[in-house]
Amino acid sequence: MAATLEMKHVMIAIFTIFWTCAFPVLSRTLNEASVAIRHEQWMAKHGRTYASVAEKEKRFKIFMQNLQYIENFNNAGNKSYKMDLNKFADLTPEEFITSHTGLKIPSQLPKSSKMASFVSLNLTGVPTSLDWREKGAVTPVKNQGRCGSCWAFSTVAAVEGITQIKTRKLIPLSEQQLVDCATNGGNQGCGGGLMDNGFQYIIKNQGLASEADYPYQGIEGTCGSVRSPAAIINGYKDVPANDEKQLLQAVSNQPVSVAIAVGYDFQSYAGGVFTGQCGTKLNHGVTLIGYGTADDGTKYWLIKNSWGKRWGEGGYMKMLRDNGSPGGLCGIAKIASYPTIN
């Protein structure tokens, strides 16, 4: 299950080749002068600056290629989702995937994970749709920045959810404490980690600090002391792998941490039910906070991401549910887990 460095490089190379081949006639389809104006407007909107003229020229070319891809995609029609320029518009696929994911799966899952076992859940009585935001169990969207700490944000969102469900108190918790302190099981802070290891740390540490007491910095720091934890969990459970029905049951009870394979189409996703291309390996941790059905009958998962509010639907994504493959679209049902409070 380990995502080796070699595999990661192969995946990135595939995206890079696809991205390069997708734009063979840019000069004949986009007016460079008009794109330059849009680039300046985009820079102002997102506060983007460059250290040199050469860097700006490089980023402008990437921006134009991404814009061409977005316009071609949207103009094709018959899509269940749309794309748009966002704060990632001047990044190549390689840069985007490398800097904004961070899932790290060890060769063997933690022993506690296996001891926790895969718990089959009762599949009866599941509501047809659910959004844990409406029940007050989801904090506002956060931003991991260029730190590979998605695993920490996924862990924290799941703990914030179950804490609110059990205590009726929604408390933003500290991802930074996990980045600095949860080095068990191969976790490497901004270098990547696994949600189950995050749960293990919180259990062993007898709690997790609030975000206010231990704010996010987006870089690895020294593990600091905390006066008193803001939330405590007693354990965690793994959802049976490759079973979207069991995953549905789990999400009907609480927000659930999941691993997904992020591909190039994630970079410019702007809304709708995502049905696009995914990566070949699980590389990103997110949190399932619900599910539903679109007006056209398409079933979807509701995902809370950690790329800020200027991505997707205010920081959220709808992803196709029940696509017919065992692991679900983008492998969403392969590795899922949730914390427990007795």
NUBA-106164 format. One record per residue (C-alpha): x, y, z; residue number from 0; residue in one letter. Coordinates in nm, 4 decimals. Layout:
! NUBA-106164
+----------+----------+----------+-----+--------+
:       px :       py :       pz : num : residu :
+----------+----------+----------+-----+--------+
:        X :        Y :        Z : NUM :      A :
...
+----------+----------+----------+-----+--------+
***
This chain:
! NUBA-106164
+----------+----------+----------+-----+--------+
:       px :       py :       pz : num : residu :
+----------+----------+----------+-----+--------+
:   0.0000 :   0.0000 :   0.0000 :   0 :      M :
:   0.2949 :   0.2303 :   0.0338 :   1 :      A :
:   0.3090 :   0.5154 :  -0.2151 :   2 :      A :
:   0.6748 :   0.4996 :  -0.3027 :   3 :      T :
:   0.8733 :   0.7958 :  -0.4278 :   4 :      L :
:   0.9176 :   0.6205 :  -0.7622 :   5 :      E :
:   0.5439 :   0.5711 :  -0.8024 :   6 :      M :
:   0.4834 :   0.9331 :  -0.7131 :   7 :      K :
:   0.7256 :   1.0457 :  -0.9806 :   8 :      H :
:   0.5545 :   0.8224 :  -1.2377 :   9 :      V :
:   0.2164 :   0.9681 :  -1.1458 :  10 :      M :
:   0.3415 :   1.3233 :  -1.1729 :  11 :      I :
:   0.5069 :   1.2484 :  -1.5058 :  12 :      A :
:   0.1780 :   1.1184 :  -1.6447 :  13 :      I :
:  -0.0008 :   1.4363 :  -1.5412 :  14 :      F :
:   0.2767 :   1.6528 :  -1.6820 :  15 :      T :
:   0.2697 :   1.4746 :  -2.0203 :  16 :      I :
:  -0.1086 :   1.5032 :  -2.0331 :  17 :      F :
:  -0.0965 :   1.8697 :  -1.9386 :  18 :      W :
:   0.1691 :   1.9496 :  -2.1987 :  19 :      T :
:  -0.0048 :   1.7621 :  -2.4798 :  20 :      C :
:  -0.3371 :   1.9258 :  -2.4007 :  21 :      A :
:  -0.2217 :   2.2649 :  -2.5241 :  22 :      F :
:  -0.0426 :   2.2275 :  -2.8604 :  23 :      P :
:  -0.1925 :   2.5362 :  -3.0267 :  24 :      V :
:  -0.2208 :   2.7960 :  -2.7532 :  25 :      L :
:  -0.1206 :   3.0885 :  -2.9750 :  26 :      S :
:  -0.4062 :   3.0124 :  -3.2143 :  27 :      R :
:  -0.6751 :   2.9827 :  -2.9500 :  28 :      T :
:  -0.5912 :   3.2466 :  -2.6893 :  29 :      L :
:  -0.4931 :   3.6066 :  -2.7400 :  30 :      N :
:  -0.1777 :   3.6602 :  -2.5362 :  31 :      E :
:  -0.2489 :   4.0276 :  -2.4724 :  32 :      A :
:  -0.5949 :   3.9589 :  -2.3315 :  33 :      S :
:  -0.4594 :   3.6734 :  -2.1222 :  34 :      V :
:  -0.1921 :   3.9078 :  -1.9848 :  35 :      A :
:  -0.4669 :   4.1406 :  -1.8614 :  36 :      I :
:  -0.6469 :   3.8506 :  -1.6967 :  37 :      R :
:  -0.3217 :   3.7405 :  -1.5377 :  38 :      H :
:  -0.2705 :   4.0860 :  -1.3858 :  39 :      E :
:  -0.6270 :   4.0858 :  -1.2562 :  40 :      Q :
:  -0.5766 :   3.7381 :  -1.1146 :  41 :      W :
:  -0.2524 :   3.8457 :  -0.9434 :  42 :      M :
:  -0.4283 :   4.1407 :  -0.7801 :  43 :      A :
:  -0.7204 :   3.9256 :  -0.6631 :  44 :      K :
:  -0.4991 :   3.6628 :  -0.5023 :  45 :      H :
:  -0.2177 :   3.8898 :  -0.3859 :  46 :      G :
:   0.0319 :   3.7094 :  -0.6073 :  47 :      R :
:   0.3746 :   3.8636 :  -0.6677 :  48 :      T :
:   0.6899 :   3.7320 :  -0.8322 :  49 :      Y :
:   1.0539 :   3.7735 :  -0.7372 :  50 :      A :
:   1.1739 :   3.8484 :  -1.0906 :  51 :      S :
:   1.0626 :   3.9241 :  -1.4449 :  52 :      V :
:   1.1766 :   3.5784 :  -1.5515 :  53 :      A :
:   0.9642 :   3.4144 :  -1.2828 :  54 :      E :
:   0.6616 :   3.6214 :  -1.3869 :  55 :      K :
:   0.7069 :   3.5196 :  -1.7509 :  56 :      E :
:   0.7311 :   3.1556 :  -1.6496 :  57 :      K :
:   0.4170 :   3.1786 :  -1.4373 :  58 :      R :
:   0.2299 :   3.3641 :  -1.7101 :  59 :      F :
:   0.2901 :   3.0809 :  -1.9555 :  60 :      K :
:   0.1652 :   2.8276 :  -1.7012 :  61 :      I :
:  -0.1353 :   3.0494 :  -1.6278 :  62 :      F :
:  -0.2203 :   3.0658 :  -1.9995 :  63 :      M :
:  -0.1951 :   2.6891 :  -2.0377 :  64 :      Q :
:  -0.4223 :   2.6320 :  -1.7390 :  65 :      N :
:  -0.6688 :   2.8900 :  -1.8700 :  66 :      L :
:  -0.6772 :   2.7172 :  -2.2092 :  67 :      Q :
:  -0.7493 :   2.3831 :  -2.0432 :  68 :      Y :
:  -1.0268 :   2.5348 :  -1.8302 :  69 :      I :
:  -1.1956 :   2.7041 :  -2.1255 :  70 :      E :
:  -1.1727 :   2.3930 :  -2.3428 :  71 :      N :
:  -1.3224 :   2.1851 :  -2.0635 :  72 :      F :
:  -1.6099 :   2.4221 :  -1.9877 :  73 :      N :
:  -1.6892 :   2.4838 :  -2.3555 :  74 :      N :
:  -1.7128 :   2.1110 :  -2.4237 :  75 :      A :
:  -2.0440 :   2.0979 :  -2.2385 :  76 :      G :
:  -2.2217 :   1.7924 :  -2.0989 :  77 :      N :
:  -2.0133 :   1.8051 :  -1.7808 :  78 :      K :
:  -2.1383 :   1.7405 :  -1.4306 :  79 :      S :
:  -1.8875 :   1.9873 :  -1.2885 :  80 :      Y :
:  -1.7130 :   2.3055 :  -1.3955 :  81 :      K :
:  -1.3666 :   2.4545 :  -1.3719 :  82 :      M :
:  -1.2466 :   2.8089 :  -1.3140 :  83 :      D :
:  -0.9350 :   3.0094 :  -1.2382 :  84 :      L :
:  -0.8411 :   2.9984 :  -0.8715 :  85 :      N :
:  -0.5344 :   3.0645 :  -0.6587 :  86 :      K :
:  -0.3596 :   2.7593 :  -0.8116 :  87 :      F :
:  -0.3825 :   2.8875 :  -1.1689 :  88 :      A :
:  -0.0089 :   2.9580 :  -1.2101 :  89 :      D :
:   0.1060 :   2.6162 :  -1.0843 :  90 :      L :
:   0.1929 :   2.3162 :  -1.2966 :  91 :      T :
:   0.0282 :   1.9828 :  -1.2097 :  92 :      P :
:   0.3554 :   1.8639 :  -1.0560 :  93 :      E :
:   0.3839 :   2.1715 :  -0.8343 :  94 :      E :
:   0.0198 :   2.1550 :  -0.7326 :  95 :      F :
:   0.0177 :   1.7876 :  -0.6381 :  96 :      I :
:   0.3537 :   1.8046 :  -0.4614 :  97 :      T :
:   0.2715 :   2.1119 :  -0.2529 :  98 :      S :
:  -0.0965 :   2.0639 :  -0.1666 :  99 :      H :
:  -0.1454 :   1.6981 :  -0.0796 : 100 :      T :
:   0.0523 :   1.5010 :   0.1807 : 101 :      G :
:  -0.0992 :   1.1601 :   0.2508 : 102 :      L :
:   0.1740 :   0.9138 :   0.3500 : 103 :      K :
:   0.0695 :   0.5503 :   0.3801 : 104 :      I :
:   0.3184 :   0.3225 :   0.5605 : 105 :      P :
:   0.4009 :  -0.0235 :   0.4309 : 106 :      S :
:   0.2013 :  -0.1599 :   0.7221 : 107 :      Q :
:  -0.0919 :   0.0150 :   0.8794 : 108 :      L :
:  -0.0584 :   0.0941 :   1.2522 : 109 :      P :
:  -0.1129 :  -0.2029 :   1.4831 : 110 :      K :
:  -0.3818 :  -0.0167 :   1.6697 : 111 :      S :
:  -0.5634 :   0.0225 :   1.3404 : 112 :      S :
:  -0.5667 :  -0.3525 :   1.2908 : 113 :      K :
:  -0.6606 :  -0.4089 :   1.6542 : 114 :      M :
:  -0.9457 :  -0.1645 :   1.6140 : 115 :      A :
:  -1.0644 :  -0.3946 :   1.3326 : 116 :      S :
:  -1.3022 :  -0.3239 :   1.0515 : 117 :      F :
:  -1.6409 :  -0.2735 :   1.2091 : 118 :      V :
:  -1.9397 :  -0.3668 :   0.9927 : 119 :      S :
:  -2.2187 :  -0.1221 :   1.0516 : 120 :      L :
:  -2.5954 :  -0.1601 :   1.0331 : 121 :      N :
:  -2.7039 :  -0.0475 :   0.6878 : 122 :      L :
:  -3.0659 :   0.0227 :   0.7806 : 123 :      T :
:  -3.2138 :   0.3585 :   0.8635 : 124 :      G :
:  -2.9658 :   0.5667 :   0.6646 : 125 :      V :
:  -3.1116 :   0.9042 :   0.5562 : 126 :      P :
:  -3.1228 :   0.9734 :   0.1824 : 127 :      T :
:  -2.9098 :   1.2860 :   0.2242 : 128 :      S :
:  -2.7022 :   1.4424 :   0.4992 : 129 :      L :
:  -2.4895 :   1.7507 :   0.5548 : 130 :      D :
:  -2.3104 :   1.7706 :   0.8889 : 131 :      W :
:  -2.2677 :   2.1468 :   0.8404 : 132 :      R :
:  -2.6413 :   2.1833 :   0.8902 : 133 :      E :
:  -2.6103 :   2.0003 :   1.2222 : 134 :      K :
:  -2.3346 :   2.2288 :   1.3487 : 135 :      G :
:  -2.0588 :   1.9652 :   1.3416 : 136 :      A :
:  -1.8248 :   2.1262 :   1.0870 : 137 :      V :
:  -1.5877 :   2.4173 :   1.1489 : 138 :      T :
:  -1.5149 :   2.6697 :   0.8701 : 139 :      P :
:  -1.2858 :   2.5569 :   0.5896 : 140 :      V :
:  -0.9154 :   2.5837 :   0.6721 : 141 :      K :
:  -0.6034 :   2.6084 :   0.4567 : 142 :      N :
:  -0.3014 :   2.3793 :   0.4807 : 143 :      Q :
:  -0.0967 :   2.6068 :   0.2537 : 144 :      G :
:   0.2149 :   2.4531 :   0.0985 : 145 :      R :
:   0.2637 :   2.2143 :   0.3905 : 146 :      C :
:   0.1849 :   1.8482 :   0.3212 : 147 :      G :
:  -0.0400 :   1.8355 :   0.6263 : 148 :      S :
:  -0.3685 :   1.7272 :   0.4677 : 149 :      C :
:  -0.3655 :   1.4237 :   0.6984 : 150 :      W :
:  -0.3696 :   1.6513 :   1.0037 : 151 :      A :
:  -0.6624 :   1.8552 :   0.8693 : 152 :      F :
:  -0.8582 :   1.5406 :   0.7895 : 153 :      S :
:  -0.7882 :   1.4015 :   1.1366 : 154 :      T :
:  -0.8864 :   1.7242 :   1.3096 : 155 :      V :
:  -1.2086 :   1.7734 :   1.1106 : 156 :      A :
:  -1.3247 :   1.4251 :   1.2093 : 157 :      A :
:  -1.2418 :   1.4885 :   1.5766 : 158 :      V :
:  -1.4126 :   1.8286 :   1.5672 : 159 :      E :
:  -1.7219 :   1.6553 :   1.4274 : 160 :      G :
:  -1.7543 :   1.3784 :   1.6847 : 161 :      I :
:  -1.6740 :   1.6223 :   1.9660 : 162 :      T :
:  -1.9633 :   1.8457 :   1.8617 : 163 :      Q :
:  -2.1965 :   1.5506 :   1.8228 : 164 :      I :
:  -2.1155 :   1.4257 :   2.1735 : 165 :      K :
:  -2.0800 :   1.7572 :   2.3589 : 166 :      T :
:  -2.2797 :   2.0031 :   2.1441 : 167 :      R :
:  -1.9704 :   2.2260 :   2.1409 : 168 :      K :
:  -1.8012 :   2.3032 :   1.8087 : 169 :      L :
:  -1.4373 :   2.3813 :   1.8870 : 170 :      I :
:  -1.1755 :   2.4457 :   1.6162 : 171 :      P :
:  -0.8866 :   2.2157 :   1.7039 : 172 :      L :
:  -0.5131 :   2.2298 :   1.6363 : 173 :      S :
:  -0.3658 :   2.0828 :   1.3190 : 174 :      E :
:  -0.0317 :   2.2368 :   1.4131 : 175 :      Q :
:  -0.0040 :   2.0201 :   1.7236 : 176 :      Q :
:  -0.0317 :   1.7124 :   1.5033 : 177 :      L :
:   0.2230 :   1.8501 :   1.2554 : 178 :      V :
:   0.4707 :   1.9198 :   1.5367 : 179 :      D :
:   0.4031 :   1.6305 :   1.7697 : 180 :      C :
:   0.2335 :   1.3350 :   1.5963 : 181 :      A :
:   0.5474 :   1.1751 :   1.4555 : 182 :      T :
:   0.4366 :   0.8200 :   1.5350 : 183 :      N :
:   0.3946 :   0.5605 :   1.2636 : 184 :      G :
:   0.6062 :   0.7419 :   1.0089 : 185 :      G :
:   0.4245 :   1.0751 :   1.0127 : 186 :      N :
:   0.6549 :   1.3520 :   0.8949 : 187 :      Q :
:   0.4699 :   1.6753 :   0.9616 : 188 :      G :
:   0.4665 :   1.8771 :   0.6404 : 189 :      C :
:   0.6277 :   1.5766 :   0.4731 : 190 :      G :
:   0.3063 :   1.3775 :   0.4986 : 191 :      G :
:   0.1226 :   1.1469 :   0.7339 : 192 :      G :
:  -0.1775 :   0.9222 :   0.7922 : 193 :      L :
:  -0.5031 :   1.0024 :   0.9706 : 194 :      M :
:  -0.5008 :   0.6855 :   1.1839 : 195 :      D :
:  -0.1633 :   0.7921 :   1.3212 : 196 :      N :
:  -0.3181 :   1.1265 :   1.4054 : 197 :      G :
:  -0.5959 :   0.9562 :   1.5989 : 198 :      F :
:  -0.3393 :   0.7406 :   1.7793 : 199 :      Q :
:  -0.1443 :   1.0457 :   1.8905 : 200 :      Y :
:  -0.4536 :   1.2188 :   2.0279 : 201 :      I :
:  -0.5479 :   0.9077 :   2.2255 : 202 :      I :
:  -0.1973 :   0.8609 :   2.3666 : 203 :      K :
:  -0.1616 :   1.2327 :   2.4400 : 204 :      N :
:  -0.4991 :   1.2306 :   2.6157 : 205 :      Q :
:  -0.6375 :   1.5048 :   2.4011 : 206 :      G :
:  -0.5763 :   1.7777 :   2.1446 : 207 :      L :
:  -0.5385 :   2.1508 :   2.1930 : 208 :      A :
:  -0.7706 :   2.4092 :   2.0479 : 209 :      S :
:  -0.6643 :   2.6020 :   1.7415 : 210 :      E :
:  -0.6648 :   2.9180 :   1.9533 : 211 :      A :
:  -0.4124 :   2.7694 :   2.1990 : 212 :      D :
:  -0.1938 :   2.6093 :   1.9307 : 213 :      Y :
:  -0.2491 :   2.8005 :   1.6026 : 214 :      P :
:  -0.1531 :   2.6765 :   1.2598 : 215 :      Y :
:   0.1777 :   2.7971 :   1.1148 : 216 :      Q :
:   0.2045 :   2.5894 :   0.7988 : 217 :      G :
:   0.5611 :   2.4783 :   0.8784 : 218 :      I :
:   0.7065 :   2.2131 :   1.1048 : 219 :      E :
:   0.7880 :   2.3387 :   1.4539 : 220 :      G :
:   0.8947 :   2.2125 :   1.7928 : 221 :      T :
:   0.6321 :   2.0178 :   1.9804 : 222 :      C :
:   0.4960 :   2.2574 :   2.2392 : 223 :      G :
:   0.3236 :   2.2009 :   2.5710 : 224 :      S :
:  -0.0499 :   2.2508 :   2.6072 : 225 :      V :
:  -0.2192 :   2.3643 :   2.9257 : 226 :      R :
:  -0.5299 :   2.1536 :   2.8825 : 227 :      S :
:  -0.6792 :   1.9662 :   2.5863 : 228 :      P :
:  -0.9882 :   2.1031 :   2.4182 : 229 :      A :
:  -1.1046 :   1.7620 :   2.2974 : 230 :      A :
:  -1.0452 :   1.3990 :   2.3906 : 231 :      I :
:  -1.1167 :   1.0795 :   2.1963 : 232 :      I :
:  -1.1086 :   0.7235 :   2.3314 : 233 :      N :
:  -1.0450 :   0.5311 :   2.0110 : 234 :      G :
:  -1.1027 :   0.5089 :   1.6369 : 235 :      Y :
:  -1.2440 :   0.2599 :   1.3885 : 236 :      K :
:  -1.1644 :   0.1702 :   1.0303 : 237 :      D :
:  -1.4447 :   0.1398 :   0.7771 : 238 :      V :
:  -1.4362 :  -0.1868 :   0.5761 : 239 :      P :
:  -1.2274 :  -0.1166 :   0.2668 : 240 :      A :
:  -1.3837 :  -0.0876 :  -0.0791 : 241 :      N :
:  -1.7402 :  -0.0712 :   0.0476 : 242 :      D :
:  -1.9260 :   0.2525 :  -0.0236 : 243 :      E :
:  -2.2369 :   0.1245 :   0.1528 : 244 :      K :
:  -2.0454 :   0.0815 :   0.4775 : 245 :      Q :
:  -1.8852 :   0.4207 :   0.4210 : 246 :      L :
:  -2.2308 :   0.5720 :   0.3778 : 247 :      L :
:  -2.3410 :   0.4245 :   0.7087 : 248 :      Q :
:  -2.0318 :   0.5601 :   0.8829 : 249 :      A :
:  -2.0849 :   0.9119 :   0.7445 : 250 :      V :
:  -2.4498 :   0.8998 :   0.8510 : 251 :      S :
:  -2.3192 :   0.8772 :   1.2087 : 252 :      N :
:  -2.0370 :   1.1353 :   1.1982 : 253 :      Q :
:  -1.7757 :   1.3021 :   0.9734 : 254 :      P :
:  -1.5227 :   1.0470 :   0.8447 : 255 :      V :
:  -1.1574 :   1.0803 :   0.7404 : 256 :      S :
:  -1.0844 :   0.9372 :   0.3962 : 257 :      V :
:  -0.7917 :   0.9079 :   0.1563 : 258 :      A :
:  -0.8307 :   1.0002 :  -0.2108 : 259 :      I :
:  -0.6176 :   1.0099 :  -0.5246 : 260 :      A :
:  -0.5873 :   1.3689 :  -0.6447 : 261 :      V :
:  -0.5397 :   1.4296 :  -1.0173 : 262 :      G :
:  -0.4995 :   1.7365 :  -1.2378 : 263 :      Y :
:  -0.8718 :   1.8156 :  -1.2662 : 264 :      D :
:  -0.8841 :   1.8845 :  -0.8923 : 265 :      F :
:  -0.6631 :   2.1884 :  -0.9399 : 266 :      Q :
:  -0.9287 :   2.4028 :  -1.1103 : 267 :      S :
:  -1.2488 :   2.2388 :  -0.9789 : 268 :      Y :
:  -1.5111 :   2.5068 :  -0.9184 : 269 :      A :
:  -1.8367 :   2.3250 :  -0.8460 : 270 :      G :
:  -2.0784 :   2.0494 :  -0.9394 : 271 :      G :
:  -2.0410 :   1.6728 :  -0.9012 : 272 :      V :
:  -1.6827 :   1.5774 :  -0.9778 : 273 :      F :
:  -1.6559 :   1.2833 :  -1.2160 : 274 :      T :
:  -1.3123 :   1.3589 :  -1.3624 : 275 :      G :
:  -0.9700 :   1.2048 :  -1.3740 : 276 :      Q :
:  -0.7981 :   1.1039 :  -1.0513 : 277 :      C :
:  -0.4417 :   1.0142 :  -0.9700 : 278 :      G :
:  -0.3175 :   0.6575 :  -0.9685 : 279 :      T :
:  -0.2248 :   0.6485 :  -0.5988 : 280 :      K :
:  -0.3896 :   0.7728 :  -0.2805 : 281 :      L :
:  -0.2104 :   1.0989 :  -0.1998 : 282 :      N :
:  -0.4501 :   1.3269 :  -0.0125 : 283 :      H :
:  -0.6537 :   1.3201 :   0.3082 : 284 :      G :
:  -0.9952 :   1.4884 :   0.3275 : 285 :      V :
:  -1.3089 :   1.4571 :   0.5382 : 286 :      T :
:  -1.6489 :   1.3267 :   0.4325 : 287 :      L :
:  -1.9139 :   1.5469 :   0.5923 : 288 :      I :
:  -2.2193 :   1.4212 :   0.4086 : 289 :      G :
:  -2.3752 :   1.2949 :   0.0895 : 290 :      Y :
:  -2.6714 :   1.3610 :  -0.1361 : 291 :      G :
:  -2.8220 :   1.3410 :  -0.4829 : 292 :      T :
:  -2.8043 :   1.6112 :  -0.7502 : 293 :      A :
:  -3.1092 :   1.7316 :  -0.9416 : 294 :      D :
:  -3.0258 :   1.4992 :  -1.2304 : 295 :      D :
:  -3.0152 :   1.1990 :  -0.9996 : 296 :      G :
:  -2.6373 :   1.1774 :  -0.9679 : 297 :      T :
:  -2.5303 :   1.0539 :  -0.6238 : 298 :      K :
:  -2.2420 :   1.2346 :  -0.4589 : 299 :      Y :
:  -2.0193 :   1.2515 :  -0.1521 : 300 :      W :
:  -1.9763 :   1.5881 :   0.0207 : 301 :      L :
:  -1.6099 :   1.6532 :   0.0962 : 302 :      I :
:  -1.4456 :   1.9122 :   0.3199 : 303 :      K :
:  -1.1020 :   1.9952 :   0.1826 : 304 :      N :
:  -0.8107 :   2.1932 :   0.3306 : 305 :      S :
:  -0.7236 :   2.4265 :   0.0407 : 306 :      W :
:  -0.9060 :   2.7346 :   0.1675 : 307 :      G :
:  -1.2431 :   2.8857 :   0.0739 : 308 :      K :
:  -1.1278 :   3.0052 :  -0.2694 : 309 :      R :
:  -1.1229 :   2.6525 :  -0.4074 : 310 :      W :
:  -1.4214 :   2.4456 :  -0.5167 : 311 :      G :
:  -1.7583 :   2.5258 :  -0.3644 : 312 :      E :
:  -1.6301 :   2.7494 :  -0.0879 : 313 :      G :
:  -1.3672 :   2.4911 :   0.0012 : 314 :      G :
:  -1.5940 :   2.1883 :  -0.0464 : 315 :      Y :
:  -1.6335 :   1.9334 :  -0.3246 : 316 :      M :
:  -1.9097 :   1.7044 :  -0.4425 : 317 :      K :
:  -1.7673 :   1.3754 :  -0.5730 : 318 :      M :
:  -1.9502 :   1.1012 :  -0.7605 : 319 :      L :
:  -2.0819 :   0.8297 :  -0.5282 : 320 :      R :
:  -2.1466 :   0.4659 :  -0.6244 : 321 :      D :
:  -1.9494 :   0.4768 :  -0.9489 : 322 :      N :
:  -1.9407 :   0.0979 :  -0.9729 : 323 :      G :
:  -1.5762 :   0.0399 :  -0.8840 : 324 :      S :
:  -1.4924 :  -0.1297 :  -0.5503 : 325 :      P :
:  -1.2847 :   0.1578 :  -0.4173 : 326 :      G :
:  -1.5155 :   0.4296 :  -0.5388 : 327 :      G :
:  -1.4147 :   0.7266 :  -0.7514 : 328 :      L :
:  -1.0595 :   0.8387 :  -0.6708 : 329 :      C :
:  -1.0326 :   0.5495 :  -0.4235 : 330 :      G :
:  -1.2518 :   0.7270 :  -0.1712 : 331 :      I :
:  -1.3656 :   0.4016 :  -0.0070 : 332 :      A :
:  -1.0222 :   0.2387 :   0.0212 : 333 :      K :
:  -0.8991 :   0.3888 :   0.3494 : 334 :      I :
:  -1.1588 :   0.5493 :   0.5757 : 335 :      A :
:  -1.1669 :   0.5855 :   0.9534 : 336 :      S :
:  -1.3395 :   0.7803 :   1.2286 : 337 :      Y :
:  -1.2665 :   0.8673 :   1.5932 : 338 :      P :
:  -1.4815 :   0.7455 :   1.8802 : 339 :      T :
:  -1.5806 :   0.8949 :   2.2147 : 340 :      I :
:  -1.7296 :   0.6659 :   2.4764 : 341 :      N :
+----------+----------+----------+-----+--------+
***
